[in-house]
Amino acid sequence: METFEQIFLQIIHDACTNKTSSIAIAPQDMDALLALVKDQSCVPYVLPYLNDKSRLEPLKYQTKLMILNYYQIDQFTRRIAALFEVNQIPYVLLKGISLAAFYPVSEYRKLGDVDLYINEKEQFDRAGKLLLSNGFKKDDDVSDHHQGYLYTFPKTGRTLILELHFRIVGLYQYAPANQIVDAVFGFNAFQPEHQVINGTTYPVLPPTQYTFYMLHHMLKHYLYSGFGIRLLCDFTFYLEHFYSQIDFDQIHSWCHDSKILHLYEIILETCRIYLGLSETVDPTVHYDRKDCESFIQQLLVGGDVNKANAAALVGSTSYNRITPFTYLKEGHLQMHVRFPKLGKCPLLWPALWIITFVCFLHNTYTLRNTTLKETLRSFKQDNQRSKLLRIFDNTDD
């Protein structure tokens, strides 16, 4: 790990533990450190460690813009919440200002859009019509778990985005993980709790479900685009605040059943090592320290959260080596996913394999807008990422 990366992680550790260390930044590390800070959307945290006014002033300006953006998103969230409440549309607020509330300085968490979850189709449809009748426009981007709505403020001309979720996260190619997610977050599966943020009360996920949601949110970004240190900060601050209210045995069970237990383990241990998460939070769970270092280095290289890539194809498990047999195995598994009943009859397998392959080609060229060669190449690359976290793999059982 480079020196400037070590300095950055110490700065983030200080921010997460509300401390200020004595950190000397050598001139040769300054440019790389500031580039990393900007790339990770963590500009405010480096301010106490800078003395050079020529470098400090631009970062102060960027921090002011972050603070302004926070209050704009806060007001935007209030506007939408009030609209839904007047019209008696139930919803759940996800991440955003909800997670920022647990930071020492809420305004220092970068915010992008507003995410609301409505898990009842009739209410989701009502919400969409209501938004369109109140100045919102549908976003043209296609998603398998949300519909985007754009709102442009007349006075400023700024456009903000609402992501209205009908699924809590997007679909995986690994069907059992989808089934667990649907069971945990389905209609009437949980009772929302309430969080007061800047004087406004919002319905939010209960702590155990919120923790599981954050894991899947990180997993989707990790698989399809990568994520930075910000999501680990979210996880650390949230767990420090709610650890006594989280049913960790339930978290273990859900993660085990959806085969993402290793993901939870490496994230938890990485937060302990690099962000100062208390050892009292789920103390029985640990992970290999070298793997945690590899994981945090991937996050530092990847930058802040990017938009998920729907063209990616993630396998049903993590493979040590990709061979032609690997593709045949994945194809056979996808056949069972597509034809759960007919797939029980081996005599039908040849026909079902052909149908599954034709559907795969159709989706590759029309839905993913890519080629077979590119999809298979990406599959190999994505497997290397999932291999570290052993995603969809419980081989320790």
C-alpha positions in Angstrom: 0.0 0.0 0.0 1.3 3.4 -1.0 2.2 6.0 1.7 -0.5 8.4 0.6 -3.1 5.6 0.8 -2.0 4.9 4.4 -2.4 8.6 5.2 -5.8 8.7 3.6 -7.0 5.6 5.6 -5.7 7.2 8.9 -7.7 10.4 8.1 -10.8 8.3 7.5 -10.2 6.3 10.7 -10.0 9.6 12.6 -13.2 10.8 11.0 -15.0 7.6 12.0 -13.7 7.6 15.5 -14.0 11.3 16.1 -10.3 11.8 16.6 -7.5 14.0 15.1 -4.1 12.3 14.8 -0.8 14.1 14.3 -0.3 13.4 10.6 2.6 14.8 8.6 2.0 14.8 4.9 5.2 14.9 2.9 5.2 17.2 -0.2 5.7 14.2 -2.5 2.5 12.6 -1.2 0.3 15.7 -1.2 -0.9 15.6 -4.9 -1.7 11.9 -4.8 -3.5 12.2 -1.5 -5.7 15.1 -2.6 -6.5 13.3 -5.8 -7.6 10.3 -3.8 -9.6 12.4 -1.3 -11.5 14.0 -4.2 -12.0 10.6 -6.0 -13.5 9.2 -2.8 -15.7 12.2 -2.1 -14.1 12.7 1.3 -12.8 16.3 0.9 -14.0 17.7 4.2 -12.1 15.2 6.3 -8.7 16.3 5.0 -9.2 20.0 5.9 -7.8 19.7 9.5 -4.5 18.3 8.2 -3.7 21.0 5.6 -1.7 24.2 6.3 -1.0 25.3 2.7 -3.6 28.0 2.0 -3.3 27.6 -1.7 -4.4 24.0 -1.4 -6.8 24.6 1.5 -9.0 27.3 -0.1 -10.2 25.2 -3.1 -11.0 22.3 -0.8 -13.0 24.6 1.5 -15.0 25.8 -1.5 -15.7 22.2 -2.5 -16.8 21.5 1.1 -19.2 24.5 0.9 -20.7 23.0 -2.2 -21.2 19.7 -0.5 -23.0 21.4 2.4 -25.2 23.3 0.0 -26.0 20.1 -1.9 -26.9 18.4 1.4 -29.6 21.0 2.2 -30.9 20.9 -1.3 -31.4 17.2 -1.1 -32.9 17.5 2.4 -35.5 20.0 1.1 -36.1 17.8 -2.0 -36.7 14.8 0.3 -39.1 16.8 2.4 -41.1 17.9 -0.6 -41.6 14.3 -1.8 -42.3 13.0 1.6 -45.0 15.6 2.2 -46.6 14.9 -1.2 -46.8 11.2 -0.4 -48.1 11.7 3.1 -50.9 14.0 2.0 -51.9 11.4 -0.5 -51.5 8.5 1.9 -48.9 6.7 -0.1 -46.7 4.5 2.2 -43.0 4.5 1.5 -39.6 3.8 3.1 -36.7 6.2 2.9 -33.4 4.5 1.9 -29.9 5.7 2.6 -29.2 9.4 1.7 -30.0 11.8 4.5 -31.1 8.8 6.6 -27.5 7.5 6.8 -26.0 11.0 6.9 -27.8 11.6 10.2 -25.4 9.2 11.9 -22.2 11.0 10.8 -20.5 13.4 13.2 -21.3 16.1 10.6 -24.2 15.1 8.5 -23.4 17.6 5.8 -20.1 15.9 5.1 -21.7 12.8 3.6 -21.9 13.2 -0.2 -25.5 12.9 -1.4 -26.6 12.2 -5.0 -30.3 11.5 -5.3 -33.3 10.5 -3.2 -34.2 6.8 -2.9 -37.7 5.7 -1.7 -39.0 2.2 -1.5 -42.6 1.2 -2.2 -43.1 -2.5 -2.0 -46.8 -2.6 -3.0 -47.5 -2.4 -6.8 -50.8 -0.5 -6.5 -49.2 2.2 -4.3 -46.1 2.3 -6.5 -48.3 3.0 -9.5 -50.2 5.6 -7.6 -47.0 7.3 -6.6 -45.8 7.4 -10.2 -49.0 9.1 -11.4 -48.8 11.6 -8.5 -45.3 12.5 -9.3 -46.0 13.1 -13.0 -49.0 15.4 -12.0 -46.7 17.4 -9.8 -44.0 18.4 -12.2 -41.8 15.3 -12.2 -40.7 13.6 -15.5 -39.8 10.0 -16.0 -36.1 9.2 -16.4 -35.5 7.2 -19.6 -32.9 5.0 -18.0 -34.2 1.4 -17.7 -33.7 -0.4 -14.4 -34.8 -3.8 -13.0 -35.5 -2.4 -9.5 -36.5 1.3 -9.7 -38.1 4.0 -11.8 -36.3 7.3 -11.9 -38.1 10.6 -11.8 -36.6 14.0 -12.6 -37.6 17.3 -11.1 -36.2 20.7 -12.3 -36.6 23.6 -9.9 -37.9 26.6 -11.9 -35.9 29.3 -10.1 -32.4 27.6 -10.2 -32.8 25.3 -13.1 -31.2 22.5 -11.2 -32.5 19.0 -11.8 -32.6 16.4 -8.9 -33.4 12.7 -9.2 -35.8 10.6 -7.3 -35.3 6.8 -7.6 -38.6 5.1 -6.7 -37.8 1.5 -5.9 -40.2 -1.4 -6.5 -37.4 -3.8 -5.5 -35.0 -3.0 -2.7 -32.0 -3.8 -5.0 -31.6 -5.1 -8.5 -31.8 -8.7 -9.5 -28.9 -11.1 -9.4 -28.2 -13.9 -11.8 -28.0 -16.1 -8.7 -31.7 -16.9 -8.1 -31.6 -18.0 -4.4 -30.2 -14.5 -3.4 -33.2 -12.9 -5.1 -35.5 -15.1 -3.2 -34.1 -14.2 0.1 -34.2 -10.5 -0.7 -37.8 -10.8 -1.8 -38.7 -12.6 1.4 -37.0 -10.1 3.7 -38.2 -6.9 2.0 -41.5 -8.1 0.5 -44.9 -6.6 1.1 -45.8 -6.9 4.9 -42.5 -8.6 5.6 -41.4 -5.9 8.1 -42.9 -2.9 10.0 -41.1 0.4 9.2 -39.6 2.4 12.0 -39.4 6.2 12.1 -36.4 8.5 12.1 -36.5 12.2 12.7 -34.1 14.1 10.4 -33.8 17.9 10.7 -37.3 18.1 12.2 -39.1 15.8 9.7 -40.1 12.3 10.5 -39.5 9.6 7.9 -40.4 5.8 7.8 -37.2 3.8 7.5 -36.1 0.2 7.6 -35.7 -1.5 11.0 -32.1 -1.8 12.0 -31.7 -5.5 11.2 -33.3 -5.1 7.7 -31.4 -1.9 7.1 -28.1 -3.6 7.8 -29.0 -6.4 5.4 -30.0 -3.8 2.8 -26.7 -2.0 3.1 -24.8 -5.3 2.5 -26.8 -5.9 -0.7 -26.4 -2.3 -1.8 -22.6 -2.7 -1.4 -22.7 -6.0 -3.2 -24.5 -4.7 -6.2 -22.0 -1.8 -6.6 -19.0 -4.1 -6.0 -20.1 -6.6 -8.6 -21.3 -4.2 -11.3 -19.2 -1.0 -10.9 -17.3 -1.0 -7.6 -17.6 1.4 -4.7 -15.4 3.5 -2.5 -14.9 4.2 1.1 -18.1 6.1 1.6 -20.3 2.9 1.8 -18.0 1.5 4.5 -18.3 4.8 6.4 -22.1 4.4 6.2 -21.9 0.8 7.5 -19.5 1.8 10.3 -21.5 4.8 11.6 -24.8 2.9 11.3 -23.6 -0.2 13.2 -22.0 1.8 15.9 -25.3 3.5 16.5 -27.6 0.5 16.3 -25.6 -2.6 17.1 -27.6 -3.2 20.3 -30.8 -3.3 18.2 -29.5 -5.5 15.4 -30.3 -9.2 15.4 -26.9 -10.4 14.2 -28.0 -14.1 14.3 -30.7 -13.2 11.8 -28.1 -11.3 9.7 -25.9 -14.5 9.7 -28.8 -16.6 8.7 -29.9 -14.4 5.8 -26.3 -14.0 4.6 -25.7 -17.7 4.8 -28.9 -18.6 2.9 -28.2 -16.1 0.1 -24.5 -17.2 0.2 -23.0 -13.7 0.9 -21.7 -14.5 4.4 -18.1 -14.0 3.3 -19.1 -10.6 2.0 -20.5 -9.7 5.4 -17.4 -11.0 7.2 -14.9 -9.1 5.1 -16.8 -5.9 5.2 -17.2 -6.1 9.0 -13.5 -6.9 9.6 -12.4 -4.2 7.1 -14.4 -1.7 9.0 -12.8 -2.8 12.2 -9.3 -2.6 10.9 -9.4 0.6 8.8 -12.4 2.6 10.1 -12.3 1.9 13.8 -15.5 -0.1 14.1 -15.8 -1.3 17.7 -14.8 -4.9 18.4 -18.1 -5.2 20.4 -20.1 -5.2 17.2 -20.8 -8.9 16.3 -17.5 -9.9 18.0 -17.5 -13.6 16.8 -17.2 -12.6 13.1 -13.6 -12.2 11.7 -11.9 -12.4 8.3 -8.3 -12.9 7.0 -6.4 -9.6 7.5 -4.5 -9.9 4.2 -7.8 -10.4 2.3 -9.1 -7.3 4.0 -6.1 -5.3 2.8 -6.7 -6.5 -0.7 -10.3 -5.5 -0.4 -9.6 -2.0 0.9 -7.0 -1.5 -1.9 -9.6 -2.4 -4.5 -12.0 0.2 -3.0 -9.3 2.9 -3.0 -8.5 2.2 -6.7 -12.2 2.1 -7.7 -13.2 5.5 -6.5 -16.5 6.6 -5.2 -19.8 4.9 -6.0 -20.5 4.7 -9.7 -23.6 3.8 -11.6 -24.3 0.1 -11.8 -23.6 -1.7 -15.1 -26.6 -3.7 -16.1 -24.6 -5.3 -18.9 -22.5 -7.3 -16.5 -23.1 -11.0 -16.0 -22.3 -12.3 -12.5 -22.0 -16.0 -11.9 -23.8 -18.2 -9.5 -20.7 -18.7 -7.4 -16.9 -17.8 -7.2 -14.7 -19.9 -9.4 -10.9 -20.5 -8.8 -10.5 -20.9 -12.6 -12.7 -20.2 -15.6 -12.9 -23.1 -18.1 -15.3 -24.1 -20.9 -16.9 -26.4 -18.3 -17.6 -23.3 -16.1 -19.8 -21.8 -18.9 -21.6 -25.1 -19.3 -22.3 -25.3 -15.6 -23.6 -21.7 -15.4 -25.8 -22.4 -18.4 -27.2 -25.5 -16.8 -27.9 -23.6 -13.6 -29.6 -20.8 -15.5 -31.7 -23.5 -17.3 -33.0 -24.6 -13.8 -33.7 -21.0 -12.9 -35.7 -20.4 -16.1 -37.5 -23.8 -15.9 -37.8 -24.8 -12.2 -40.4 -27.5 -12.9 -39.5 -28.8 -16.3 -35.8 -28.9 -15.3 -36.6 -31.7 -12.9 -37.0 -34.0 -15.9 -33.5 -35.0 -17.4 -35.1 -36.1 -20.6 -36.1 -32.5 -21.3 -32.7 -31.0 -20.6 -31.3 -30.9 -24.2 -34.3 -28.9 -25.4 -34.3 -26.7 -22.3 -30.5 -26.0 -22.8 -31.2 -24.8 -26.4 -34.0 -22.6 -25.3 -31.9 -21.1 -22.4 -29.0 -20.4 -24.7 -31.2 -18.7 -27.3 -32.8 -16.5 -24.5 -29.2 -15.7 -23.3 -28.2 -14.6 -26.7 -31.3 -12.5 -27.1 -30.7 -10.8 -23.8 -27.0 -10.3 -24.5 -27.6 -8.4 -27.8 -30.9 -6.6 -27.0 -31.1 -6.0 -23.2 -27.4 -5.8 -22.3 -26.5 -4.2 -25.7 -23.3 -6.0 -25.9 -21.8 -9.1 -27.6 -21.3 -12.7 -26.6 -17.5 -12.3 -26.6 -17.6 -9.2 -24.5 -20.0 -10.8 -22.0 -17.8 -13.8 -21.5 -14.7 -11.6 -21.1 -16.5 -9.5 -18.5 -17.6 -12.7 -16.8 -13.9 -13.6 -16.2 -13.1 -10.2 -14.9 -16.1 -10.1 -12.5 -15.2 -13.6 -11.2 -11.9 -12.2 -10.1 -13.7 -9.6 -8.0 -16.2 -12.0 -6.6 -13.5 -14.6 -5.9 -11.9 -12.4 -3.1 -15.2 -12.2 -1.3 -16.3 -15.7 -2.3 -19.7 -14.3 -3.3 -22.5 -16.9 -3.6 -20.2 -19.4 -2.0 -20.5 -21.1 1.4 -17.7 -23.6 1.0 -16.8 -23.4 4.7 -20.0 -25.2 5.7 
